[in-house]
Amino acid sequence: MELNDSIRNIKGIGGKSEKLFNKLGIYTVEELLCFYPREYDVFGKIEPVSSLTEGRMVIIEAVLKYVPKVSASGNLKSVRAVFKDASGSVTAVWFNMPFMAKMLRMGTHYILRGRTVNRNGFLELVQAKILSRQEYANLTGRLQPVYHLTAGITVNAISKAVRTALKETDLNGDFLPADIRKENNLVSWKKAVCAIHFPEGKEECIQARRRLVFDEFFLFALALGQVKKTKNKIPSKYIMSKNAMPLKLAGSLPYKLTTAQQAVWQEIQQDMRSGNVMNRLVQGDVGSGKTIIALLALLMAAENGFQGAIMAPTEVLALQHYETFCALLEPLGIKTGLLTGSLTAAQKKKVYAQMASGELDIIAGTHALVQDKAEFKNLGLVVTDEQHRFGVKQREALYSKGNEPHMLVMSATPIPRTLAIILYGELDVSVIDVMPEGRKPVKNCVVGTNYRPQAYKFMQQEIEAGHQVYVICPMVDESENMEAENVTDYTQMLREKMPPETRVACLHGKMRPAQKNSIMEEFAAHKIDILVSTTVIEVGINVPSATVMMVENSERFGLAQLHQLRGRVGRGDAQSYCIFMAGNNSKEVMDRLSIIGNSNDGFYVAEQDLKMRGPGDFFGIRQSGELDFKLADIYQDADILVAANKAAARFGDKDIMELCKKHDKLKEKIMSYTGTIFL
């Protein structure tokens, strides 16, 4: 088989299976081989029941002690069974698996593998798998791949297809020159692809991942080099000399800009007056006041007769920008529009016409701004908000809507400056590192699950004081629908724990966009008291009355991501709190969480995150979601990023062209990072 062959060529994949693979974005053999595991499952030793601690995946061998009990709560059915070994007993729980009650036999020895959870002070083994002695012997000590799934497809189905593809495809072509591989101690591409799916051990997995991460960073650096060439000191058609309106607006605000905001605003003004196209990144912690700086820049563009656009990652955030801008700019005669995917066809048509005619000065929107029908009359400034939620490609798409407009990119992701200069190499970097006066720092605490009753009591006190609460749940199980089930189960449990008048709702990634937007809007309108959510709320919602965030199993998140989540509270005048609840209270876990517990400085947290993560310190493939990489993590892989950038810097146009001639797919891969015309 060839890499670009359809997956239908793989034995065992028929028409029905092909559609399921397509849902995962897999159409070709290469896309299947590059569909890397999201993490690995490691089968350890059998443990005595008495040694179990919460928050871990464990294996026990025990006898069924009592007849299993079946119960139901709403749509959720559960089976509970008590198992005993020589050291003690533990309850195993299965949700929505009623057949387990009939399958289990009294007095029989079972090998069970599941995650330990603390419920009301007692440990339970949740969704445990029952293994035969032979299965356990075969799996002990091996790393089993775990893939992202969709309904109807299993990890076994993906593993089987990958094994077949690896056997029948020629993987000997390697685009990376031998000297670079040798210099950076990298295995061949063939070995890396085989080992990332089915590693013999942890070390082989680390080496495979290192090679594939290097590839991603190397191609990204080559692509970025092409973007730089097209953007360095381009003469601008949008020279902006007037700035009376921004001065007037800044003077009318109920607060004074911080020294950091003023310095960044000066840099932006100089860029837009310089005669060259601005390409600037503004990095600032959550709540540091980036939005008002963007607004001043957009107002300056409007005053000089040009249109401005701001692209946000969610409809709720786009709507909040629109409402804020309308309130501040209407008195100045500036007209703002809103363009999002959920508008009706008639509403979109009207906005398109207003944009094309120049009737709208500023347009706030989502990805809808880069659709073919969205055209501007004279787009002079493009702002992208929460940069790490957009790839370079999407920025380029909006940029191409104008005739080389000024570009302002905003990011609350606390990337250390050394890495930011590499990742955003085509951009000038500004930092807002001072928080506005009067903003109260979030009070943090890192606690074990025994603190949960006190946390619930505290949450209720805050709700009674007129405030709102977030509860964040991670994905913690192999179940295909665990993200949805975990959050909905937790929501149901919380409704039972809290007073009946407490309004509890849930939010997760498996909901449709319209449903997610509706829930976030209700929370923003204070129609919900507690929002139980996965990390989908990490960006895109600004609720000043939300004063408490509790993160369940906080050890499962990277520190930088925890900091991003924490940024959802502390946005109003009231004191805010963040409770980091650890399901595993080992010294290593608590030491790591104490970093974020003791500091609200995102850049400090990111630096410490870099120091604490070693290249071998993983069993999840990827910790953070910044940028468009499949495997690479800018924190965990900082050393590889620097090495790949250094290697790419040695390549001139001729070198890249030679590489592309030898490997037809290479040009396509480089282009995929930017979407720009390459060479």
N, C-alpha and C positions, 0 to 999 in steps of 0.2 A: 504493500500500500504506500501511497504518497501522502505527505502531510496535508496537502490541500484536498484530498479525497473526502467525499461525504461520509459521515459516520454510518450511513446505510451499508457501506462496504465492510463494516466490522461484523463478524459472525455473531449472531444472536440479537442484533438490533434490527427490528422490523419497523413498519410504518408507525405503529402505536408508540413504540419505545422512542423512535426518532423524534416524535412531537414532544415527548417529555424531556428529552435531552435539549431540544430547541428552546424549551421554556427556561432552561438554565444558561442559554446563550451559547450552546454547543452545537455547531453545524458541521464542523470538519474534524478530521483526525487530530490536527494540530491544536484546535480549540479544546478537544477532550484532554490531550496530554498536558495542556497548559491550564486545565481546571484543577488547580492544586488543592490538596486537603486543607481544610480550615484549621484543623488541629489533629493531634494524635492521641489515641487511647492507649494507655500502657497498663497491662495486666500485671499487678504486683503479687505479693505472697498472701496466703491465707492468714488472717489475723484473728486472735481471740476476741470474742464479743466485748469482753471487759476493757479492751485497749482502744475501742473506737472513740474517736472525737469528731465533732461536727464539721461539716463543710468539706468532706473528703470523699473520693471514690474509693470504696473498700471491697474486699472479698472475704467472706466468712464461710465456714462449713458448719452447718448446724442442723438440728432435728426439728421438724414441725411439732410444736408443743400442744397447741389447741386447734380446734376446728376454725378455719378462716371465717371472718365476719364480713358481710357485705352491707354497705350503707349507701345512701344517696343524699345529696344536697343540691337541689336545683337540677341542672343537667349533669352534674358531676357525680359519677358513681365511684366508690372506692372499695377495695378489698384489703382487709387488715389481717395479718397472720403473725403469730409470735413464734420465733425460732430460738432454740436453746443449744448452747455448747457447754463444755465443762466449766467455763469461766462466768457464764451469765446468759441473759436472754435479751432479745431486741425485737421490736415490732417492724415488720416489713409492710409497706403500703404500695398498692398499685392503683393508679387512677385510670378510669375508663377502660379497665381490662377485667370485666366480670368473670371471664372464663378461667382466671387464675384460681378462683374458689373451688372449681371442680377439678382442676388439674393437680392440686396439692394433696398429698396423702399423709395422714397421721403416722408418726413414727419413722418416716423416711428421712434419710440424710440428704441434704441439698447443699450445693455450692452456689452461693448467691453473690452477685456483684451489683452494687448500687451506691448512690450518694447518701451520706448521712446528713440529716436535717434535724435541727432542734425545734420541736413543737411543744410549747408549754412546759419546757424544762426536761422533756424526755427526748432521747435520740430515736429517730426512725430511719429506716432504710427505704429510700424512695425509688420506685420504678426499677427494682432490681431485676437483673437478668439471671435466669437459672442456667447454669452450665453443667454439661456432663463432665466426668473426670477427664475424658480424652480431650474435649474442647479446651478445658482449662490448661492441660499439659501442653497442648499445641500453641496456646496463645501467651503463656507466661513469659514475661520479659520482652515481648515483641511490641513494636510500635504499629498500631493499627490505624490506617488513615480514616479520618472522619470528614465528610464533604458537606457543603451546603446542599440542601435537598429541596425538591418541590413535591407536592402531593402526587403519589403514584410511582415514585422512583425511590430506590433504597441505596444505602451505602454499598451493599453487595453488588447491585446492578452496575454501579459506576466502577467499582473495583474490578469487576469481571471484564468490562469493556476496555478499561485501561490496560489490563494485563494482556488482552488479545492484541490491542494496538501496539503495545511495546514489542511484542514478539514479531509482528508482521510488517513493521514500518522501518525503513532505513533511517537511522538517526545519526549517522556518522558525520554529516556536515556540521561544521562548527564555525560560526561567523567570527568568533573572537580570536584574534591573532595569537599564535603560540607564545610569543614573547610576553604578551600581557597576561596570559594564563599562568605562565611560569613565574613572572614577577610578583603576581598577587596570590600565588599558591591556590589556583582554582582548578577544580576537576573539569573534565570534558562535559559538553552539553548533554551528550547521550547518558553519561553516568549520572549527571545531576537530575535529569528527568526521570530516570528509572528509580533513583534513590529517594526523590521527594515523595513519590507515591508509595513505595514499598521499601523503606530503609531497613537494613539489617540491624542497625542499632542507632543510638542517639548521635554518636560521632559522625556516622555516615550521613545522617539526616542534616546535621549542622553544616557539613561540607557541601551537600547538595543545595541547601537553601542559600548558602553564601554565594555560590556560583550564580544562581538564578537571580538573586537580589542584585549582584554586581551587574548582570546583564541589563536589568531594568534601569538602574541608575546610569549606566554607561550610555544606553540608547537615549535616555532622557537628556543627558548632558550634550550628546551630539545634536539632538533636535533643538535644544535650547540655544546652542551655538548658532544654528541657522536663523532662529528668531532674532538673536542679538544683531546679526549682520543686517537684517532688514530694519532694525529699529534704532540703531545708534545715530543720534543727532540728525533725525529727519526734520527738514524744515516744516514748520507748522502753517497750516492755512487758517488757523484759529488763534490769532494773537489777541490777547485780552488785556486791554489797557485800563478799562474802567473798573472800579471796585467800591463805589460809593454805597451801593445797596448792602453788600456784605458788612461793611463798616457800620452802617445804620442798624442792621439786624443784630450784630454782635453787641452793640451798645444797648439794645433794648432787652436783651436777655436778662432773666432774673438772677443770673449768676455770672461771674467773671471767668473767662477762659483761663485754664491753668497755663503755667509757663511753657509746659511741654506742648499743649495745644497751640499756643501762640507761635512757637518755633516751627511746628509742622505746617501751620497755616501760611507762615511766611515763605517756607520752601515751596509750597504749592503755588502761591501767587507768582513767585519768581519763575517757576517752570512755565506757567501759562502765559507769562509776558515775554519769555525768552526768545521766541521766534522758532523754537524747536518743539517737537511733540513731547509731551510729558508722559513718562512711564514710571509711576511712583507707587510703591507699596507702603501703606501706613499700618504698622503693627501697633497694637495697643491692647492691653488687658481688657477683659469684659468690664464694661462700665467706665472705661477711661475717657469716653467722650469722642469717639471716632465719627459718629453719625453727624454731629453738629459741624464738624470740619468738612465732611462730604457735602453737607447742605450749603455751607458757605461757598464751596467750589462750584456747585451747581448753580447757585445764585449769581456768581460772578460770570459764568458762561451765559446765563439768561440776560444779564444786564448788557452784555456785549453783543447780543443779538443771535446767540447760538442756542441750540437745544442741548439738554443734558439728560442722561438716562442712568438709573441706578437699578442693578439687578440683584435681587435677594434670593436666598435658597428656598424660602417657603412663602406660600401665599399670605400667611398670617403676618410675617415680617414685612413683606411688600406692602400690605395694607396698613400696617403701623407706620411705615415710612410715609406713605401717601397721606395719612391723616395728620401726622406731625407736620409735614411740609405744607399742606393746605392751611393749617392753622397759623403758621408763621409767615407764609409767603403771600397769601391772598391780600393782606393789607398793603403789600408792596406792588400789587397788580400783576403778580406772576401766576400763571395758570399751570396747575399740576394735574397729570392724568395717571390712571392706574390700568395696567394690562397684565392679567393673569389668566391661567388656563380655565378657570371655572366661570369666567364671564360668558354670557350667552353669545350666540353668533351675532345677534344684532348689536349688542354692547361692544363686542370686539370690532365690528365693522365701523362703528362710530369713532372709536379710539384710533383705529388705523387711519381714518380720514383726517382726524385732528392732528395726528403725528405727521402725516405726509404734507398737510397744508401749512404746518408750522404754528397752528393755533395753540398747541400745547408747548410750553417752555421746558417743562421737566416731566419725565415719565418714570414712574416707579413700577417695577414689574418683576416677574420670575423668568423662567426659561422662555416664556411666551414672547419675550422681547427679541429672541433670535429666530423666530419663525419667519418663513419666507414672506408672508403677507405684511409683516411689520417693517415699515419703511419710514425713514426720517427725512425732513426737509433739509436740515443743516446741523447734523449731530456733531457738536464740538467737544463734548466731554462724556466719557463712559466711566461709571463707578461700579465695581463689583463688590458686594458686601459678603463678608464671611468667605474669603478667598478659598479656604481649603475645601469648601463644598463644591467648587467648580474646578474642572481641569483647565489646563492652558487652552485646550481646544475650544471650550465654551467662552472663555474670555475673548479668544480670537474671533469667534462667530459674531459676538456683539460688536467688537472693534470694527469688523468688516462692514457693519451697517453704515458707517460714516466714511468720510474721505480722510483716513488717518487722524481720527480725533485724539484728544488728550485722554490718557488712561490713568485712573486712580483705583488702586486695588486695596481693599481693607481686610485685615485679618486679626481675629482675636486669638488665633492659635499661638501659644507662646513658644515659638521656635527660636532657639538661641541664634543670635545674630550671625555667628560663623556659618551655621547651616542655611539660614535665610539667604545669605549672599550667594550661596551656590544654587539653592532651589529656585530663587527668583532672580537669577543672574541678569535677566534683561531689564530688571527694575531697579530704580534708586530706592533705597530703604530708609524710611523715617520711623521713629519710635515715639509713641506717647507713653512715657513711663511714670507719669504723675497722676494720681487719682484726684477727681474733683473734690474741693473742700466741702466739709460737712457730711460726706458720705461715710456711713459707719461701716467699719470692717466687719465682715461676716465672722461670727463666733463659731469655731469648729470643735467637734469632739470625735474621737475615735474610740469605739466601744465594741464589746462582744454582744452576742444575741440575747444574753440575760438582761440587757438594758432595754429590750424592746417594750415591755409594759410601761416603763417610765417614759419612753419616747412617745408612745401613743397618747399617754396622759398629757405630755407637753404639747403635742400637736393639737389636741383638743382645746387646750387653753389658748393657743394662738388663734384657732378658728373662732373661739368665743370672743376674742379681742378684735375680730373683723378681718383676720388675715387668712392666707391660703397656704396650702402645703403641696409639695411634690414628694412622691415616693418613687425611687428608681429601682427597677428590677433588671438583673442581667439575664441573658440566655444561659441556662445552667444544665441543660439536659440534651441527650442525643435525639430526643423526640423531634420529629419533623415540625410539629406545630408548637414546640415548647415555648417559643417567644410569646405567642398569643395565649396559650394555656396558662403559663406561669403568671402573666399579668392579670388575666381574667380571674384565675383562682385566688390570687392575692387580693384583688379588688373585692371579691365576694366575701373573703375572710374579714377584710377591713370593715365592710358594711355591717357585719355581725358584731364586731368588737366595738365600733363607735356608736354614739347615740343615734337613734333613728333619723333625726333631723339633719345629720351630717351628709352632705351630698358628695358621693365618691364616684369617680368615673375612671375609665382606663383608656390607654392609648398605646398602640403598638404598630410595628412596621407592616403587619399583614393586612391592616385596614386599607380601604381605598382612600385615595388622596382627598376626596370630598369629605369623607367621614372624619379623617384626621383633622382637616381644616376646621370642620364644624366643632369638634371637641376643643381644639385649641382656642377657637373664638369664644366658646362658652366659658372656658377657664379665664380668658382675658377679660370677659364681661362679668366675672365673679358669680357665675351661675353654678360653679363647681367649687367645693371646698378642698377636696383632696384629689389630685390627679396622679394615678398610678401609671407609670410609663416606663418604656424602655428608653434607650438613648436617642429616640427620635426627637426628643425635646432639647437636645444638646444645643441646637441653634434654632432661631426662628420664632421665639416668643418672648415678649417683654411684659411682665406682669408685676408692677411695683408693689402690689399688696401680697405677693407670695413671699413669705418670710422664713419658711422652713423647708429644707430639703433633707430627706433621709435616703441614703444610698444603701440598699441591701447588697450583701456579698461584695462589698467595695474592693476586696482584694482581687476581684476578677477584672478590674479595670486598670488601665495605665494611669499613672499620676496625672499626666497632661490631660487625659480625658476626664478624670474626676474634677480637675480644675475647670474645664469647660462646662461641665454639668453644674458645678457650684455657681457659675456665673448667672444662672437663672434666678438666683435669689440675691438680695442686697441691692435691688434696683430702685428702692423707694426710700422714704425718710425713716421708716421703722427699723429697729435692730433686727438683723436676720441671722439665721443659724443653719449650720450644715452638720448632720449626724452621719458619720461614716461607720456603718455597721459591718463588722468583719465576721464572716461565717467560719473563718479559720483564725484562731488567735495565737498562732505560733509566733515566736519572737521575731523571726524574719519578716513575717507579714506585718506585724504591729510596728516594727521599726520603719518599714517602708511607708506605711500609712501615716506615721507620725510626721513625716515631711510635709504632707499636705495639711495635716491637723495643726501644725505649728506655723504655717505661712500662707498668706493670701496672695503672695507675689508669684504670678504665673511663670515669669521668666526664671525665677529661682527654682520653682518646682520642676520646670522643664530641664534645667541644668542638672538637678539632683537625679531626675529620672534617667538622664543620659548616663550619669556615673554609676547608678545602681544596676542598670541592665547590662549584663554581660552577653556575649554572643551565644553562649550555651544556656542561657537562662530562659528557656522557652519550651513549651509544648504546644502552645497555640502558635500558629504560623505568623500571625500578625496582630499587633497590639492596637494600632491606631489607624484612623481612616483618612489621614491627610493625603491629598493629591490622588492621582489615578493609578497607583501601583497595585499590582496583584499581591505581591509578597512583601515588598520592601516596606520598612518602617523607619521613618526618618530619625526616631529616637534610638530604637534598638540597634539600627544599622548605621549609625553616624560614621563609624570608621570606614565602612564600605562605601558610603556616599562620597567621602573625601577622596578615597583611592580611585573610584570610578571617574570622578570629575577630573582628577589629575591625569588619568589615562586618556580620557576623551580630549583633553586640551592639546594633546600631541597630534591630533588628527586634523589635517587640512582638508580642503574640498577634494583634492585628488585622491587622498587616502580613503576618504569616505566613498568616493565613486568606485574605486577599486574593490572595496569591500562589497558594495552593492552589486557589482558585476558578478562576483563569485557567489553571492547569496541573493537570489531574486527577491526574497521576501523581506530583506533587510530594510530597503527604502520604505516599504509599506509600514514596517514596525516603527521606524523613526518618525514617519509622518503621523502615526497614530497618536503620538504624544502631544502633537501640536495642532494638527489639522492644516498646517500651512504648506504652501508649495515648496517642495524640497529641492534645493540646488537648481 
